[in-house]
Amino acid sequence: MSTPEQQSPAGGAPAPDQPPADDPKGKDAKDSQDAARREAADEEPEERDQPQNAWSARRDLVDHSPRSMSVGAQARFGGGTVHGDQNNVTGNQVDGDVIMGTKTVYQFSIPGFSTSASASGEVPAATLERLAEHFVADEEVVAGLLERLRRDHVLILSGARFTGRRTAALMLLHRLGLPSVRTLDRDTGPSALADQVAAEDDRSRGYVLCDLATRRDRPLRESHLLAARDRLGEHGHLIVTVDDTAVLEDVPFTAAWRPPAPREVLAAHLRTLTDAETVAKLLELPDVTAFLKRSHQLREVARFAQLLARHAAGELGADAVAQYSLGSLESQVQEWFEEDEASVHLRDKAFLVALAAFDGGPYALTAEVSDLLYRLLQETWNRSQVPEVPVFGTHIGKRLQLARAEKYEEDEHTEWGPVPQQKARFVDERVSYVLLREVWTGHPSARPALIGWLRRLADDGRPLVRTRAASTVAVLARTDLPSAMALIIEPWGTSKRFRQRLVAVNALTLAHLIGTPHVPRILDGWCEGDDPRLRWVAVRAYGLIGPERPEQALAALRGAVRRLYEDDPDDLDGEMARELAEAVELLLLSPASDRVLAELREHLDDDRAVHDLALGGFVNACRRTEDGERYGTPLVLGWYARSAPEDGAPAHGIPQLWRAALADPRATRHALDVLREWVLIADRATAAEWSLAALLPRLVTTPAEYERLSHLLRTMPGEDGDPPPSVAARLHAVLPSR
């Protein structure tokens, strides 16, 4: 574990990749290993780290962002169709309390509702009576279980944790009318079960063993239960609860336990605390309805009943009711990471963190990256040991049960199209935020491993992995912006690796999306600064968050392009010039397209730098088609077609920029190529032909403009050297005479 000497003076976090201070040899060896890894990463072949254009990068960001930062019609950030709802980077309304945490956890002592089943001893009769008051179950199922218990004397009750198995076992024995019920120590092994039970002469007694621990080399066998039944005699009864993944061999006495509906449990508890009229009113409260939709555990439902009773009595306000759901979730997350290794293994904790980062992603991928994090956590835990990861033996159901998660089938976006995948997600979508915040701020000793893990993810060749690295850092930035910037985002932003800089772009974009303050100020500073890599990051990010503030974003881009032209306008930094044009392209194809178009028109003739920026971005935007299809309707052409009947601003602005691009010597070749593509699309789509026929006459205001378009339509070849498309002649006919 980290020592005080390892802490960072700024953020309180251990410095990543730092060995113990009292081991100089280990420090030298570790430094050498780290240097070798960094050198190997830097020497990775360039073909594996090629820049990705801004349009494709945004598509990956939209396709692979977690559900809490999802695609939607109410977009705050750039979209893939003008005035549409496709490919919009947007987010659900994320309450600040979800990120920063309420830290208001209500704990109540509920008689008979213990969270631990390890104690051994007699269950007081008063406890059984209180449990009976609010026990809820399907009575037909209970009757069947009682019949089996009377006949067999032994019953194995299987089900998930925290579904009321212990209460059900106690109630079954209580309904048998046994005068004594005793719980057995949960550490009792299968082979020792018979030694723990015995009937005393003619006295009836019931036994409950909760959460019997089994392993592949220590299963529960039929012989163990038969031996226990012999010891019980005619008057004793035993119920053993196990989870769904317990290892059982030829056990005939099993029954599956299905928990009652949370609403029924809540109502039953409330009826013991207040009158029927108040119970009905409480169950109709919006916050109660929202709580019941969250799939909370029954122990949390029981505690919620006590809180509601206090609220009805005027002891607690409505805020306490509204915050309880989140508070109980925070309590569960803290429980996961504060329990010792015997309760929640380090590998399971690594899986929880990975699932928080890859919530809703493919399960196999989540398990893969969780093992990587587990190795890094092991190194932090004990650097003297070689990290080991078991290859087999991991039970998917058990992992997901611990995480309160579920498995499902869904298509995953890939560059080749949708692919079916087996995915995993938390039942409660808020878990990811709460868990990542807890690990980052509540367990700073885990930061070195977490930072190293995120760096590895940022270098991964899969867009999904890199996007989830960015979304994870976005949550960390929302929680602790200074540390996230200093330890992760800024090192990525200044990296010579394109992938890392792109992950920095996405992290800042998503951080702004979920309400992290000061992101625009950070981008403004980087865009105006001297570091070309940080300026690159800022320009890319402007294209994504700019639709929220298009005038400010375009002003920053104009300032950046003017600085680029100051030295030598004929010998530009080509990469930065392309990035600036692609940022304008994204803004033009965003929900703020009308405002962006107005800004481009207003400043088109300010100076050469701004002129080139506007035309470069506009012509780039003209190349994009619906859904990226080769012959899909061009987005800008569709935009024009929708605005033309109303003679709106786009009906004038789009032709103006087309005329400027076709007349500019630096842009005309690219513009003619794009217009040629539009003609080929119009040859296959009647709607595109009509739209283009409406636009072309507005591109001719001078003889030179006529000659340019006439020459294109008369001489352009078809695809693959074919004769000119027939649509070219029809479009030529709509051009106004010279």
C-alpha positions in Angstrom: 0.0 0.0 0.0 1.1 3.6 -0.5 2.9 5.4 2.2 2.7 9.1 3.2 5.9 9.7 1.3 4.2 8.5 -1.9 1.4 11.0 -1.7 1.1 13.8 -4.3 1.3 17.2 -2.6 -1.4 18.6 -4.9 -4.1 16.1 -5.0 -3.4 13.8 -2.1 -3.0 10.8 -4.5 -0.1 8.5 -4.7 2.2 9.2 -7.6 1.6 6.6 -10.2 4.1 3.9 -10.8 6.2 4.8 -7.8 7.9 2.0 -5.8 8.3 1.9 -2.0 10.7 4.6 -0.8 12.6 2.1 1.4 13.5 -0.2 -1.5 16.1 1.5 -3.7 16.9 -1.6 -5.6 13.2 -2.2 -6.2 12.8 1.4 -7.2 15.6 1.2 -9.8 14.2 -2.0 -11.2 10.7 -0.6 -11.3 11.9 2.6 -13.0 13.7 0.6 -15.6 10.7 -1.5 -16.3 8.5 1.6 -16.6 11.0 3.3 -18.9 11.1 0.2 -21.1 7.3 0.0 -21.3 7.1 3.7 -22.2 9.9 3.3 -24.8 8.1 0.3 -26.3 4.8 2.2 -26.4 6.5 5.2 -28.1 8.1 3.0 -30.7 4.8 1.4 -31.7 4.6 1.4 -35.5 3.0 4.6 -36.8 0.4 2.7 -38.8 -1.3 1.7 -35.5 -1.6 5.3 -34.4 -2.9 7.0 -37.5 -5.1 10.1 -37.0 -8.8 9.7 -37.4 -10.9 12.4 -38.9 -13.2 14.3 -36.7 -16.4 13.0 -38.2 -15.5 9.3 -37.7 -14.2 10.1 -34.2 -17.5 11.6 -33.2 -19.3 8.6 -34.6 -17.3 6.4 -32.4 -17.9 8.6 -29.4 -21.7 8.5 -30.0 -21.7 4.7 -30.7 -19.7 3.7 -27.6 -20.5 6.2 -24.9 -22.3 4.7 -21.8 -26.0 4.9 -21.5 -25.8 7.8 -19.0 -24.1 9.8 -21.8 -26.4 8.6 -24.5 -27.8 9.6 -27.9 -31.0 11.6 -27.8 -33.1 14.1 -29.6 -32.6 16.8 -27.0 -28.9 17.3 -27.9 -26.7 19.7 -26.1 -23.8 18.8 -28.4 -23.2 18.2 -32.1 -25.3 15.9 -34.1 -24.9 13.9 -37.2 -27.9 15.3 -39.1 -28.8 18.9 -39.5 -31.9 19.6 -37.4 -32.1 15.9 -36.7 -31.7 13.6 -33.8 -29.1 11.1 -35.2 -25.6 10.9 -33.8 -26.2 13.6 -31.3 -23.8 13.6 -28.3 -26.1 14.3 -25.5 -26.7 13.2 -21.9 -29.4 12.2 -19.6 -30.1 14.7 -16.8 -27.5 13.8 -14.3 -28.2 15.2 -10.9 -25.2 16.7 -9.3 -25.9 14.6 -6.2 -25.4 11.4 -8.2 -21.8 12.5 -9.0 -20.7 14.3 -5.9 -22.8 12.2 -3.7 -25.3 13.0 -1.0 -23.4 11.1 1.6 -26.7 10.9 3.5 -27.1 7.2 4.4 -30.0 6.3 6.7 -29.4 3.2 8.8 -32.1 1.7 10.9 -32.0 -1.3 13.2 -34.7 -3.7 12.0 -35.5 -6.6 14.3 -34.7 -9.9 12.7 -33.3 -8.2 9.6 -29.6 -8.9 10.1 -27.2 -8.3 7.3 -24.9 -11.0 8.7 -25.8 -14.6 9.1 -22.5 -15.7 10.7 -23.8 -15.7 14.3 -24.8 -19.0 16.0 -27.4 -19.3 18.7 -31.1 -19.4 19.6 -33.4 -17.1 17.8 -35.6 -15.3 20.3 -39.3 -16.0 20.0 -40.0 -12.2 20.0 -37.9 -11.9 16.9 -39.8 -14.6 15.1 -43.1 -13.0 16.0 -41.9 -9.6 14.6 -40.7 -11.2 11.4 -44.1 -13.0 11.0 -45.9 -9.6 11.1 -44.3 -8.5 7.9 -43.4 -11.7 6.1 -44.8 -11.7 2.6 -44.7 -14.7 0.2 -46.8 -16.7 -2.2 -48.9 -18.8 0.2 -49.2 -21.7 -2.2 -45.4 -21.8 -2.5 -45.0 -21.7 1.3 -47.5 -24.5 1.7 -45.6 -26.7 -0.7 -42.3 -25.9 1.1 -43.8 -26.7 4.5 -45.1 -30.0 3.2 -41.7 -31.0 1.9 -40.0 -29.9 5.2 -42.4 -32.0 7.3 -41.7 -35.0 5.0 -38.0 -34.7 4.5 -36.9 -32.8 7.6 -34.2 -31.2 5.4 -34.6 -28.4 2.9 -32.0 -26.5 0.7 -33.4 -23.1 -0.2 -31.4 -21.6 -3.1 -31.6 -18.0 -4.4 -29.7 -14.8 -4.8 -28.3 -12.8 -1.9 -30.6 -10.3 -0.1 -33.8 -11.8 -1.5 -35.2 -12.8 1.9 -34.0 -16.4 2.0 -33.0 -16.2 5.7 -36.4 -14.7 6.7 -38.2 -17.3 4.6 -36.2 -20.1 6.4 -37.0 -18.8 9.8 -40.7 -18.4 8.9 -41.0 -21.9 7.6 -39.6 -23.3 10.8 -41.8 -20.9 12.8 -44.9 -22.1 11.0 -44.1 -25.7 11.8 -44.7 -24.7 15.4 -41.3 -25.6 16.6 -40.6 -24.3 20.1 -36.9 -23.6 19.4 -35.1 -22.3 16.3 -31.4 -22.1 16.2 -29.0 -20.5 13.6 -25.7 -22.3 12.8 -22.4 -20.6 12.2 -22.1 -19.9 8.4 -18.5 -21.2 8.5 -19.8 -24.7 9.1 -18.6 -26.9 6.2 -20.7 -29.5 4.4 -19.0 -32.4 6.1 -19.5 -30.9 9.5 -23.2 -30.2 9.1 -24.3 -33.4 10.9 -22.2 -32.6 13.9 -24.0 -29.2 14.4 -27.5 -30.6 14.6 -29.1 -33.0 17.1 -32.6 -33.5 18.5 -32.7 -33.6 22.3 -34.9 -36.6 23.1 -38.5 -35.6 22.2 -38.0 -31.9 22.0 -38.5 -30.4 18.5 -36.0 -28.0 17.2 -35.3 -26.2 13.9 -31.9 -25.3 12.5 -31.0 -22.6 9.9 -27.6 -22.4 8.2 -27.5 -19.3 6.0 -25.2 -19.0 3.0 -23.4 -22.3 3.2 -20.0 -21.9 1.6 -19.2 -24.6 -1.0 -16.4 -25.0 -3.5 -15.7 -27.4 -6.3 -13.4 -29.3 -4.0 -15.9 -29.0 -1.1 -19.4 -29.5 -2.5 -22.6 -30.2 -0.5 -23.5 -33.8 -1.1 -26.6 -35.9 -0.5 -24.6 -37.9 2.0 -24.0 -34.8 4.2 -27.8 -34.1 4.3 -28.7 -37.7 5.0 -26.3 -37.8 7.9 -27.8 -34.6 9.3 -31.3 -35.9 8.9 -30.4 -39.0 10.9 -29.1 -36.8 13.7 -32.2 -34.7 13.6 -34.5 -37.7 14.3 -38.3 -37.4 14.0 -38.6 -34.0 15.6 -35.8 -31.9 14.2 -35.8 -29.9 11.0 -32.9 -28.2 9.0 -33.0 -25.5 6.4 -29.8 -24.5 4.5 -29.8 -21.4 2.3 -27.3 -21.3 -0.6 -26.9 -18.9 -3.5 -27.6 -19.9 -7.1 -24.0 -20.8 -7.8 -23.5 -23.2 -4.9 -21.8 -26.5 -5.7 -24.3 -29.3 -5.1 -23.8 -33.0 -5.9 -26.9 -35.2 -6.1 -28.8 -33.2 -3.6 -32.6 -34.0 -3.8 -33.9 -31.6 -1.1 -33.5 -28.3 -3.1 -36.1 -25.6 -3.7 -35.7 -22.3 -5.5 -36.7 -19.2 -3.5 -38.2 -16.4 -5.4 -38.5 -13.1 -3.5 -41.8 -11.3 -3.1 -42.4 -8.0 -4.9 -40.7 -5.0 -3.2 -44.0 -3.1 -3.1 -45.6 -6.0 -1.1 -42.8 -6.1 1.3 -42.8 -2.3 1.8 -46.6 -2.4 2.4 -46.3 -5.2 4.9 -43.6 -3.4 6.9 -45.6 -0.1 6.8 -48.7 -1.9 8.1 -46.8 -2.7 11.3 -45.7 0.9 11.7 -48.8 3.0 10.8 -52.4 2.8 9.9 -53.9 1.6 6.6 -54.9 5.0 5.3 -51.4 6.4 5.8 -49.9 3.3 4.2 -52.0 3.9 1.0 -50.9 7.5 0.9 -47.2 6.7 1.3 -47.3 4.1 -1.4 -48.6 6.7 -3.9 -45.8 9.2 -3.3 -43.8 9.8 -6.5 -40.5 9.3 -4.6 -41.8 5.9 -3.3 -42.8 4.9 -6.8 -39.4 5.9 -8.1 -37.7 3.9 -5.3 -39.7 0.7 -6.1 -38.6 0.9 -9.8 -35.0 0.8 -8.8 -34.8 -2.9 -7.9 -33.6 -2.3 -4.4 -32.8 -5.2 -2.1 -35.4 -6.3 0.4 -33.2 -5.2 3.3 -33.2 -1.7 1.8 -37.0 -1.9 1.3 -37.4 -2.7 5.0 -35.2 0.3 6.1 -37.2 2.5 3.7 -40.4 1.5 5.4 -39.0 2.8 8.7 -38.0 6.1 7.1 -41.4 6.5 5.5 -43.0 5.9 8.9 -40.9 8.6 10.4 -41.8 10.9 7.5 -45.5 10.3 8.0 -45.0 11.1 11.7 -43.4 14.4 10.8 -39.9 13.5 12.0 -38.3 13.6 8.5 -38.9 15.8 5.5 -39.6 15.0 1.9 -35.9 15.4 1.0 -35.0 12.5 3.2 -37.5 10.3 1.3 -36.1 11.5 -2.1 -32.5 10.9 -1.1 -32.9 7.5 0.5 -32.6 5.6 -2.7 -29.2 7.2 -3.6 -28.1 7.0 0.0 -28.7 3.2 0.1 -26.8 2.8 -3.2 -23.8 4.7 -1.8 -23.9 2.5 1.2 -23.8 -0.6 -0.9 -20.9 0.7 -2.9 -19.0 1.6 0.2 -19.7 -1.9 1.6 -18.2 -3.5 -1.5 -14.9 -1.6 -1.2 -14.6 -1.5 2.6 -15.1 -5.2 3.1 -12.0 -7.3 3.6 -10.7 -9.8 1.0 -12.6 -12.7 2.6 -15.9 -11.0 1.7 -15.1 -9.3 -1.6 -12.0 -10.5 -3.3 -9.6 -8.0 -4.9 -10.4 -9.5 -8.3 -14.1 -9.0 -7.8 -13.4 -5.3 -6.8 -11.5 -4.9 -10.0 -14.5 -6.3 -11.9 -16.8 -3.9 -10.2 -14.6 -0.9 -11.3 -14.4 -2.3 -14.9 -18.1 -2.8 -15.0 -18.6 0.8 -13.9 -16.4 1.9 -16.8 -17.9 -0.5 -19.3 -21.5 -0.5 -18.1 -23.7 -1.9 -20.9 -20.6 -3.1 -22.8 -19.7 -6.7 -23.9 -19.2 -8.9 -20.9 -16.1 -10.7 -22.2 -14.5 -7.3 -22.8 -15.4 -6.1 -19.4 -13.9 -9.3 -17.8 -10.7 -8.9 -20.0 -10.0 -5.3 -18.9 -10.9 -6.1 -15.3 -8.2 -8.7 -15.2 -5.7 -6.1 -16.4 -6.8 -3.8 -13.6 -6.6 -6.7 -11.1 -2.9 -7.2 -12.0 -2.2 -3.5 -11.5 -4.0 -3.5 -8.2 -1.9 -6.6 -7.1 1.3 -4.7 -7.9 0.1 -1.8 -5.8 -0.9 -4.2 -3.0 2.4 -6.1 -2.9 5.1 -5.3 -5.5 7.2 -8.2 -4.3 4.8 -10.7 -5.8 4.2 -11.6 -9.4 0.6 -10.7 -10.3 -1.5 -13.8 -11.0 -4.8 -14.1 -12.7 -6.8 -17.3 -12.6 -7.5 -18.4 -16.2 -10.7 -20.5 -15.5 -13.2 -20.9 -12.7 -14.9 -17.5 -12.8 -18.7 -17.9 -12.6 -20.4 -15.2 -14.6 -23.7 -15.4 -12.6 -21.9 -15.1 -9.3 -20.0 -12.0 -10.5 -23.1 -10.3 -11.8 -25.0 -11.2 -8.7 -22.4 -9.5 -6.5 -22.5 -6.4 -8.7 -26.3 -6.3 -8.8 -26.0 -6.5 -12.6 -27.7 -8.3 -15.4 -26.7 -10.0 -18.6 -28.5 -9.4 -21.9 -28.1 -9.7 -25.6 -27.8 -6.6 -27.8 -26.1 -5.4 -31.0 -22.8 -3.6 -30.7 -21.8 -0.9 -33.2 -18.6 -1.7 -35.2 -17.0 -0.2 -38.2 -18.4 -3.1 -40.2 -21.9 -2.8 -38.9 -23.9 -4.1 -35.9 -22.7 -7.3 -34.3 -24.6 -9.3 -31.6 -22.9 -9.4 -28.2 -23.6 -10.7 -24.8 -23.5 -7.6 -22.6 -23.6 -6.8 -18.9 -24.9 -3.7 -17.1 -25.8 -2.6 -13.6 -29.5 -2.9 -12.8 -29.4 0.6 -11.4 -27.7 3.0 -14.0 -26.5 5.3 -11.2 -24.0 2.7 -9.8 -21.3 3.6 -12.3 -21.1 7.3 -11.2 -21.3 6.4 -7.5 -18.7 3.6 -7.7 -16.1 5.5 -9.7 -16.4 8.5 -7.4 -16.0 6.2 -4.4 -12.9 4.5 -5.7 -11.3 7.8 -6.9 -12.0 9.9 -3.8 -12.5 7.3 -1.1 -9.6 5.0 -1.9 -6.7 7.2 -3.2 -4.2 4.3 -2.7 -5.9 2.7 -5.7 -5.1 5.7 -8.0 -1.7 4.5 -9.3 -3.3 1.3 -10.6 -6.4 3.1 -11.9 -4.3 5.7 -13.7 -2.1 3.0 -15.3 -5.1 1.0 -16.3 -6.7 4.0 -18.0 -3.5 4.8 -19.9 -3.5 1.2 -21.2 -7.1 1.6 -22.2 -6.4 4.8 -24.0 -3.8 3.1 -26.2 -6.1 0.2 -27.1 -6.9 -0.3 -30.7 -10.6 -0.7 -30.1 -12.7 2.5 -30.3 -15.1 1.1 -27.6 -12.3 0.7 -25.1 -10.8 4.1 -25.8 -14.3 5.8 -25.5 -14.9 4.1 -22.2 -11.6 5.2 -20.9 -12.7 8.8 -21.8 -16.1 8.4 -20.2 -14.5 7.1 -17.0 -12.1 10.0 -16.8 -15.0 12.3 -17.4 -16.7 11.1 -14.2 -13.4 11.4 -12.3 -13.1 15.0 -13.6 -16.6 15.7 -12.4 -15.6 14.4 -9.0 -12.1 15.9 -8.7 -11.2 18.1 -11.7 -7.7 19.3 -10.5 -6.5 15.7 -10.0 -8.1 14.3 -13.1 -6.5 17.1 -15.2 -3.0 16.9 -13.7 -2.8 13.1 -13.5 -4.6 12.0 -16.7 -6.1 14.5 -19.1 -3.1 16.9 -19.5 -0.6 14.1 -20.0 -2.9 12.6 -22.6 -3.3 16.1 -24.2 0.4 16.6 -24.5 1.1 13.1 -25.8 2.6 12.7 -29.2 0.3 9.7 -29.6 -2.9 10.6 -31.6 -5.0 8.0 -29.7 -4.2 9.6 -26.3 -4.9 13.1 -27.5 -8.2 11.9 -28.9 -9.2 10.3 -25.6 -8.4 13.6 -23.9 -10.8 15.3 -26.4 -13.5 12.8 -25.6 -12.9 13.0 -21.8 -13.3 16.8 -21.8 -16.3 16.6 -24.0 -18.1 14.1 -21.8 -17.0 15.8 -18.7 -18.7 19.0 -19.9 -21.7 17.0 -20.9 -22.3 15.7 -17.3 -21.8 19.2 -15.8 -18.1 19.5 -15.0 -17.4 23.2 -14.6 -14.8 25.3 -16.4 -14.3 23.0 -19.5 -14.8 25.8 -22.0 -12.3 27.9 -20.1 -9.8 25.1 -20.3 -10.3 24.8 -24.0 -10.0 28.6 -24.5 -6.7 28.6 -22.7 -5.3 25.6 -24.7 -6.4 27.1 -28.0 -4.7 30.4 -27.2 -1.6 28.7 -25.8 1.7 27.8 -27.4 1.5 24.0 -27.1 0.4 22.7 -30.5 -0.8 19.4 -29.1 -3.1 21.0 -26.5 -4.3 23.4 -29.2 -5.1 20.4 -31.4 -7.2 18.9 -28.5 -9.0 22.2 -27.9 -9.9 22.5 -31.6 -11.3 19.0 -31.7 -13.3 19.5 -28.6 -14.7 22.8 -29.9 -16.3 20.8 -32.7 -18.1 18.6 -30.1 -19.2 21.1 -27.4 -19.4 24.1 -29.7 -23.1 23.7 -30.7 -23.9 24.7 -27.1 -22.1 28.0 -27.6 -21.5 28.3 -31.4 -20.5 32.0 -31.5 -17.8 31.6 -28.9 -16.6 28.4 -30.4 -16.3 29.9 -33.9 -14.6 33.0 -32.5 -12.0 30.8 -30.9 -11.5 28.8 -34.1 -11.1 32.1 -36.0 -8.5 33.2 -33.6 -6.6 29.9 -33.9 -6.6 30.0 -37.7 -5.4 33.6 -37.8 -2.4 32.6 -35.5 -1.7 29.8 -37.9 -1.6 32.2 -40.9 0.6 34.8 -39.1 3.9 33.2 -39.9 3.6 32.1 -43.5 0.1 31.6 -45.1 1.7 29.7 -48.0 3.5 27.2 -45.7 0.9 26.2 -43.1 0.8 23.4 -40.6 -1.4 21.2 -42.7 -2.6 19.0 -39.8 -3.8 21.9 -37.8 -5.5 23.6 -40.8 -7.4 20.3 -41.4 -8.4 20.0 -37.8 -9.8 23.6 -37.8 -11.8 22.9 -41.0 -13.1 19.6 -39.5 -14.2 21.5 -36.4 -16.2 23.9 -38.5 -17.7 20.9 -40.4 -18.9 19.3 -37.1 -20.5 22.6 -36.1 -22.3 23.0 -39.4 -23.8 19.6 -39.1 -25.0 20.1 -35.5 -28.3 21.3 -34.0 -26.8 24.8 -34.0 -26.3 24.7 -37.8 -28.4 27.8 -38.6 -26.4 29.9 -36.1 -23.1 28.5 -37.4 -24.1 29.2 -41.0 -25.0 32.8 -40.1 -21.6 33.2 -38.4 -19.7 31.9 -41.4 -21.5 34.2 -43.8 -21.0 37.2 -41.5 -17.2 36.7 -41.3 -16.6 35.1 -44.7 -14.7 38.1 -46.0 -12.9 39.2 -42.8 -9.5 37.9 -44.0 -7.9 35.1 -45.9 -7.5 32.9 -42.9 -11.1 33.0 -41.9 -12.2 32.7 -45.5 -10.2 29.5 -46.0 -11.5 28.2 -42.7 -15.2 28.8 -43.6 -14.9 27.3 -47.0 -12.9 24.3 -45.9 -15.4 23.4 -43.2 -18.4 24.0 -45.5 -17.1 21.8 -48.4 -16.1 19.1 -45.9 -19.7 19.2 -44.5 -21.1 18.8 -48.1 -19.4 15.4 -48.4 -21.4 13.9 -45.5 -24.4 11.8 -46.3 -27.2 10.3 -44.2 -26.1 7.4 -42.1 -22.7 7.6 -43.9 -24.1 5.7 -46.9 -22.2 5.9 -50.2 -25.3 7.1 -52.0 -27.2 8.5 -49.1 -28.7 12.0 -49.4 -26.0 14.6 -48.7 -26.8 16.3 -45.4 -26.3 19.8 -46.6 -28.4 19.2 -49.7 -31.2 17.9 -47.5 -30.9 20.9 -45.2 -31.2 23.2 -48.2 -34.2 21.3 -49.6 -36.1 21.7 -46.3 -35.3 25.4 -46.0 -35.9 26.5 -49.6 -39.8 26.4 -49.6 -39.7 28.9 -46.7 -36.9 31.0 -48.2 -35.1 30.8 -44.8 -31.6 31.8 -44.1 -30.1 28.5 -45.2 -31.7 28.9 -48.6 -29.5 31.9 -49.1 -26.5 31.0 -47.1 -25.8 27.6 -48.6 -25.7 28.9 -52.2 -23.5 31.8 -51.1 -20.9 29.5 -49.6 -21.1 27.2 -52.6 -20.4 30.1 -55.0 -17.5 31.2 -52.9 -16.0 27.7 -52.7 -16.3 27.2 -56.5 -14.8 30.6 -57.2 -11.8 30.3 -54.8 -8.7 28.8 -56.5 -7.7 27.1 -53.2 -11.1 25.4 -52.8 -12.5 25.0 -56.3 -11.0 21.5 -57.0 -12.3 20.1 -53.8 -15.7 21.7 -54.3 -16.1 20.4 -57.8 -15.2 16.9 -56.6 -18.0 17.1 -54.0 -20.5 18.5 -56.5 -19.6 15.7 -58.9 -20.4 13.2 -56.0 -23.8 14.9 -55.6 -24.6 14.4 -59.2 -23.8 10.7 -59.0 -26.0 10.4 -56.0 -28.8 12.3 -57.8 -28.5 9.7 -60.6 -29.6 7.1 -58.1 -32.1 9.1 -56.0 -35.0 11.1 -57.4 -35.3 13.2 -54.2 -31.7 14.2 -54.4 -32.1 15.1 -58.1 -35.0 17.4 -57.4 -33.1 19.0 -54.5 -30.0 19.6 -56.6 -32.1 20.9 -59.5 -33.5 23.5 -57.1 -30.0 24.5 -55.9 -28.0 24.7 -59.1 -29.7 27.8 -60.6 -28.9 29.7 -57.4 -25.2 28.9 -57.9 -25.2 30.9 -61.2 -25.0 34.7 -60.9 -22.1 35.4 -63.4 -21.0 34.0 -66.8 -17.9 32.4 -65.1 -20.1 30.5 -62.7 -22.3 29.3 -65.5 -19.2 28.1 -67.5 -17.8 26.3 -64.5 -21.0 24.3 -63.8 -21.8 23.8 -67.5 -18.4 22.3 -68.1 -18.7 20.0 -65.1 -22.1 18.7 -66.1 -21.1 18.3 -69.8 -17.8 16.5 -69.3 -18.0 14.6 -66.0 -17.7 10.8 -66.5 -19.8 8.2 -64.8 -18.5 5.8 -62.2 -15.6 3.5 -63.1 -15.1 5.2 -66.5 -18.8 4.8 -67.6 -20.5 7.3 -69.9 -21.8 10.5 -68.2 -24.8 9.8 -66.1 -28.1 10.8 -67.7 -29.0 13.0 -64.8 -26.2 15.4 -65.7 -28.0 16.4 -68.9 -31.2 17.0 -67.0 -29.4 19.1 -64.4 -27.6 21.1 -67.1 -31.0 22.0 -68.5 -32.0 23.8 -65.3 -29.0 26.1 -65.4 -30.0 29.7 -66.3 -28.8 30.9 -69.7 -25.6 33.0 -69.9 
